[in-house]
């Protein structure tokens, strides 16, 4: 059983959906300290007027917050702002109305916590792209008391063992702490994700901008082509 782990980023890029699609189980990693400052946890990039622009979820910040504790700042009317920005950015694309109706439905739901909103987005996109991977909460695998004792490589390995994974699919953002040899010693095969962002038409852009939010892919090419972009790597 192949396992992958990631925090619930806000409107993440296609690479995260490829990582989920390539796995049998995906662990929602929300038990560590929330990122300080600007991060993918609360913002991502779309294309606006031919160039990258940020779409940001307003959140309340405090010291020593865990990811699952971060609340959305509802004093800011982010729903109307985001939907207005997306309309301005993508209204002329061929798939605008289909995708906008989907996105608008997600914004209609009430969420107190940022991770809940992002997870609802990720889960809904997966369903529309026919990604059937099982989602698992990290705290259903390991008790909080144990999580607080572990760091980095040891925590990831323990999650794999608790989930009874035979294979772990890792991103490349952990090269400073991950130790593949520890996984192999525990009979868990280890592999790094290989995902190259294939180019797709981005209306209004003279050059291709990679690593945009999944929103950009969906609006530019629609659900069916987005599924092919994400899953095509699996069969190459």
The 8 nearest C-alpha neighbors of each residue, nearest first, counted from 0:
[[1, 164, 165, 23, 166, 2, 24, 163],
 [0, 2, 166, 23, 22, 167, 164, 165],
 [3, 1, 167, 24, 22, 25, 164, 168],
 [2, 4, 25, 168, 167, 22, 26, 169],
 [5, 3, 26, 25, 28, 27, 2, 6],
 [6, 4, 28, 27, 7, 26, 3, 25],
 [5, 7, 28, 29, 27, 8, 4, 40],
 [8, 6, 118, 117, 114, 5, 27, 9],
 [9, 7, 40, 11, 39, 6, 117, 10],
 [8, 10, 117, 41, 40, 11, 42, 39],
 [9, 11, 212, 8, 213, 43, 117, 12],
 [12, 10, 212, 9, 8, 213, 15, 13],
 [11, 13, 212, 213, 14, 211, 210, 15],
 [14, 12, 16, 213, 15, 17, 229, 11],
 [15, 13, 17, 16, 12, 18, 194, 196],
 [14, 16, 18, 17, 13, 12, 19, 11],
 [17, 15, 19, 13, 18, 14, 20, 229],
 [18, 16, 20, 14, 229, 15, 19, 21],
 [17, 19, 15, 21, 16, 20, 14, 22],
 [18, 20, 16, 22, 17, 21, 25, 15],
 [21, 19, 17, 22, 18, 130, 16, 132],
 [20, 22, 18, 19, 17, 233, 23, 1],
 [23, 21, 1, 19, 24, 20, 2, 3],
 [22, 24, 1, 132, 0, 2, 133, 25],
 [25, 23, 133, 2, 22, 132, 134, 3],
 [24, 26, 134, 3, 4, 2, 19, 135],
 [27, 25, 4, 135, 136, 137, 28, 134],
 [28, 26, 136, 6, 137, 5, 29, 135],
 [27, 29, 6, 5, 137, 26, 30, 4],
 [30, 28, 66, 67, 6, 31, 27, 65],
 [29, 31, 65, 28, 66, 67, 32, 137],
 [32, 30, 65, 29, 66, 33, 28, 64],
 [31, 33, 65, 64, 66, 63, 34, 30],
 [32, 34, 66, 65, 64, 31, 35, 69],
 [35, 33, 32, 36, 38, 40, 37, 66],
 [34, 36, 33, 37, 38, 60, 32, 62],
 [35, 37, 38, 34, 60, 33, 41, 40],
 [38, 36, 35, 39, 41, 42, 34, 40],
 [37, 39, 40, 41, 42, 36, 34, 35],
 [40, 38, 42, 41, 8, 43, 9, 37],
 [39, 41, 8, 38, 9, 42, 7, 34],
 [42, 40, 56, 9, 39, 55, 38, 8],
 [43, 41, 55, 39, 54, 9, 56, 40],
 [44, 42, 54, 53, 39, 212, 10, 9],
 [43, 45, 53, 211, 212, 52, 51, 54],
 [44, 46, 52, 51, 215, 211, 212, 53],
 [47, 45, 51, 50, 52, 49, 88, 48],
 [46, 48, 88, 49, 50, 52, 51, 45],
 [49, 47, 50, 88, 46, 203, 204, 51],
 [48, 50, 204, 203, 47, 46, 51, 205],
 [49, 51, 46, 47, 48, 52, 204, 208],
 [52, 50, 46, 45, 44, 47, 53, 49],
 [53, 51, 45, 44, 46, 47, 50, 54],
 [54, 52, 44, 43, 55, 45, 42, 51],
 [53, 55, 42, 43, 44, 52, 81, 45],
 [56, 54, 42, 41, 53, 57, 43, 81],
 [55, 57, 41, 42, 58, 77, 54, 71],
 [58, 56, 72, 71, 55, 75, 59, 77],
 [57, 59, 71, 72, 70, 60, 56, 69],
 [60, 58, 72, 70, 71, 69, 61, 57],
 [61, 59, 58, 62, 69, 64, 70, 35],
 [62, 60, 64, 63, 59, 69, 35, 33],
 [61, 63, 64, 60, 35, 33, 32, 65],
 [64, 62, 32, 65, 61, 33, 60, 31],
 [65, 63, 32, 62, 33, 68, 61, 66],
 [64, 66, 32, 33, 31, 68, 67, 30],
 [65, 67, 33, 29, 68, 69, 32, 30],
 [66, 68, 29, 65, 69, 114, 30, 112],
 [69, 67, 65, 66, 64, 70, 112, 114],
 [70, 68, 66, 67, 112, 113, 59, 64],
 [71, 69, 112, 59, 113, 111, 58, 68],
 [70, 72, 58, 112, 113, 111, 73, 57],
 [71, 73, 58, 57, 74, 59, 75, 70],
 [74, 72, 75, 71, 76, 77, 57, 58],
 [73, 75, 72, 76, 77, 71, 57, 58],
 [74, 76, 73, 77, 72, 57, 78, 80],
 [77, 75, 78, 79, 74, 80, 73, 72],
 [76, 78, 80, 75, 79, 81, 56, 57],
 [79, 77, 81, 80, 76, 82, 106, 107],
 [78, 80, 82, 81, 77, 83, 76, 84],
 [79, 81, 77, 83, 78, 82, 84, 76],
 [82, 80, 84, 78, 83, 79, 77, 85],
 [81, 83, 85, 79, 84, 80, 86, 78],
 [84, 82, 86, 80, 81, 85, 79, 87],
 [83, 85, 87, 81, 86, 82, 88, 80],
 [86, 84, 88, 82, 87, 83, 89, 81],
 [87, 85, 90, 83, 84, 88, 89, 82],
 [86, 88, 84, 85, 89, 90, 83, 47],
 [89, 87, 47, 85, 86, 84, 90, 46],
 [88, 90, 92, 91, 86, 85, 87, 95],
 [91, 89, 86, 95, 92, 87, 88, 85],
 [90, 92, 89, 93, 95, 88, 202, 94],
 [93, 91, 95, 89, 94, 90, 219, 218],
 [92, 94, 95, 91, 219, 218, 220, 221],
 [95, 93, 221, 218, 92, 97, 96, 98],
 [94, 96, 92, 98, 218, 90, 97, 99],
 [95, 97, 99, 98, 94, 100, 90, 93],
 [98, 96, 100, 99, 95, 94, 101, 221],
 [97, 99, 101, 95, 100, 96, 218, 102],
 [98, 100, 102, 96, 101, 97, 95, 103],
 [99, 101, 103, 98, 102, 97, 96, 104],
 [102, 100, 98, 104, 99, 103, 97, 105],
 [103, 101, 99, 105, 104, 100, 98, 106],
 [102, 104, 100, 106, 105, 101, 99, 107],
 [105, 103, 107, 101, 102, 106, 100, 108],
 [104, 106, 102, 103, 107, 108, 101, 120],
 [105, 107, 103, 108, 104, 78, 102, 109],
 [106, 108, 104, 105, 103, 109, 78, 102],
 [109, 107, 106, 105, 110, 104, 116, 103],
 [108, 110, 107, 111, 106, 116, 105, 112],
 [111, 109, 112, 116, 115, 108, 113, 71],
 [112, 110, 70, 71, 113, 109, 115, 116],
 [111, 113, 70, 115, 71, 114, 110, 69],
 [114, 112, 116, 115, 71, 70, 69, 117],
 [113, 115, 117, 116, 112, 118, 67, 7],
 [116, 114, 118, 112, 113, 117, 119, 110],
 [115, 117, 119, 113, 118, 114, 110, 120],
 [118, 116, 120, 9, 114, 119, 115, 7],
 [117, 119, 121, 115, 120, 116, 7, 114],
 [118, 120, 116, 122, 117, 121, 123, 115],
 [119, 121, 117, 123, 118, 122, 124, 116],
 [122, 120, 118, 124, 123, 119, 125, 117],
 [123, 121, 125, 119, 120, 124, 118, 126],
 [122, 124, 126, 120, 125, 121, 119, 127],
 [125, 123, 127, 121, 126, 122, 120, 128],
 [124, 126, 130, 128, 122, 123, 127, 129],
 [125, 127, 129, 123, 128, 124, 130, 122],
 [128, 126, 124, 125, 129, 123, 222, 130],
 [127, 129, 125, 226, 126, 130, 124, 222],
 [130, 128, 126, 127, 131, 125, 226, 124],
 [129, 131, 125, 128, 20, 132, 126, 127],
 [132, 130, 129, 133, 126, 125, 20, 23],
 [131, 133, 23, 24, 130, 20, 134, 22],
 [134, 132, 24, 25, 23, 131, 135, 26],
 [135, 133, 25, 24, 26, 132, 136, 27],
 [136, 134, 26, 25, 27, 137, 133, 24],
 [137, 135, 27, 139, 138, 26, 134, 140],
 [136, 138, 140, 139, 28, 26, 27, 135],
 [139, 137, 141, 140, 136, 142, 143, 30],
 [140, 138, 136, 137, 141, 142, 135, 143],
 [141, 139, 138, 137, 161, 162, 158, 142],
 [140, 142, 138, 139, 137, 145, 146, 143],
 [143, 141, 144, 145, 138, 146, 140, 139],
 [144, 142, 146, 145, 147, 141, 138, 30],
 [143, 145, 142, 147, 146, 148, 141, 149],
 [144, 146, 148, 147, 143, 142, 141, 149],
 [145, 147, 143, 148, 149, 144, 142, 141],
 [148, 146, 145, 144, 149, 143, 150, 31],
 [149, 147, 145, 146, 144, 150, 154, 143],
 [150, 148, 154, 146, 147, 153, 145, 151],
 [151, 149, 154, 153, 152, 148, 147, 146],
 [150, 152, 154, 153, 176, 155, 177, 149],
 [151, 153, 177, 155, 154, 176, 156, 150],
 [154, 152, 156, 155, 151, 150, 149, 157],
 [153, 155, 149, 157, 150, 156, 151, 152],
 [156, 154, 158, 152, 157, 153, 159, 151],
 [155, 157, 159, 153, 158, 154, 152, 160],
 [158, 156, 160, 154, 159, 155, 161, 153],
 [159, 157, 161, 155, 156, 160, 162, 154],
 [160, 158, 156, 164, 162, 157, 161, 163],
 [159, 161, 163, 157, 162, 158, 164, 156],
 [160, 162, 158, 163, 159, 140, 157, 141],
 [161, 163, 159, 160, 164, 158, 140, 2],
 [164, 162, 160, 161, 159, 165, 0, 158],
 [165, 163, 0, 159, 162, 166, 1, 2],
 [164, 166, 187, 0, 1, 188, 163, 186],
 [167, 165, 188, 1, 187, 164, 189, 0],
 [166, 168, 2, 189, 1, 3, 188, 169],
 [169, 167, 3, 190, 191, 2, 192, 189],
 [170, 168, 191, 192, 190, 167, 3, 171],
 [169, 171, 192, 172, 191, 173, 168, 18],
 [170, 172, 173, 174, 169, 191, 192, 193],
 [171, 173, 170, 174, 175, 169, 177, 176],
 [174, 172, 175, 171, 177, 176, 170, 169],
 [175, 173, 176, 177, 172, 171, 178, 170],
 [174, 176, 173, 177, 172, 178, 171, 151],
 [177, 175, 174, 173, 152, 151, 178, 172],
 [176, 178, 152, 174, 173, 175, 179, 151],
 [179, 177, 180, 181, 152, 176, 182, 174],
 [180, 178, 182, 181, 189, 177, 183, 190],
 [179, 181, 183, 182, 178, 184, 189, 185],
 [182, 180, 184, 179, 183, 178, 185, 156],
 [183, 181, 187, 185, 179, 180, 184, 186],
 [182, 184, 186, 180, 187, 185, 181, 188],
 [183, 185, 181, 182, 186, 180, 187, 179],
 [184, 186, 182, 183, 187, 181, 160, 188],
 [187, 185, 183, 184, 188, 182, 165, 166],
 [188, 186, 165, 182, 166, 183, 185, 189],
 [187, 189, 166, 183, 167, 165, 186, 182],
 [190, 188, 167, 166, 179, 168, 187, 182],
 [191, 189, 168, 169, 167, 192, 188, 166],
 [192, 190, 169, 168, 170, 193, 171, 189],
 [191, 193, 170, 169, 168, 194, 190, 18],
 [192, 194, 191, 195, 170, 232, 18, 190],
 [193, 195, 192, 14, 196, 232, 17, 18],
 [196, 194, 197, 193, 14, 232, 198, 209],
 [195, 197, 198, 194, 209, 210, 14, 13],
 [198, 196, 195, 199, 228, 209, 194, 229],
 [197, 199, 196, 207, 200, 209, 208, 201],
 [198, 200, 201, 197, 220, 207, 216, 219],
 [201, 199, 202, 219, 198, 220, 207, 204],
 [200, 202, 204, 219, 199, 203, 207, 208],
 [203, 201, 204, 200, 92, 219, 49, 91],
 [202, 204, 49, 201, 205, 48, 50, 47],
 [205, 203, 49, 206, 202, 201, 207, 50],
 [204, 206, 203, 207, 49, 201, 202, 208],
 [207, 205, 204, 208, 201, 49, 203, 50],
 [208, 206, 209, 198, 204, 201, 205, 200],
 [207, 209, 206, 210, 211, 51, 50, 201],
 [210, 208, 211, 207, 196, 198, 197, 199],
 [211, 209, 12, 212, 196, 208, 13, 14],
 [210, 212, 44, 209, 12, 45, 215, 213],
 [213, 211, 12, 214, 11, 44, 215, 10],
 [212, 214, 12, 216, 13, 215, 11, 217],
 [215, 213, 212, 217, 216, 218, 45, 10],
 [214, 216, 218, 213, 217, 212, 45, 219],
 [215, 217, 213, 219, 214, 218, 220, 225],
 [218, 216, 221, 214, 215, 219, 220, 222],
 [217, 219, 215, 94, 95, 216, 221, 220],
 [218, 220, 216, 217, 201, 215, 92, 221],
 [219, 221, 217, 224, 218, 216, 225, 94],
 [222, 220, 217, 94, 218, 223, 224, 225],
 [221, 223, 225, 224, 217, 226, 128, 220],
 [224, 222, 226, 225, 221, 227, 128, 220],
 [223, 225, 227, 226, 222, 220, 221, 228],
 [226, 224, 228, 222, 227, 223, 217, 221],
 [225, 227, 128, 229, 223, 224, 228, 230],
 [226, 228, 224, 231, 230, 225, 229, 223],
 [229, 227, 225, 231, 226, 230, 224, 197],
 [230, 228, 17, 226, 227, 231, 225, 13],
 [229, 231, 227, 233, 232, 228, 226, 17],
 [230, 232, 227, 233, 228, 234, 229, 235],
 [231, 233, 235, 230, 234, 229, 194, 228],
 [234, 232, 230, 231, 235, 21, 229, 17],
 [233, 235, 232, 231, 230, 227, 229, 21],
 [234, 232, 233, 231, 230, 194, 228, 193]]
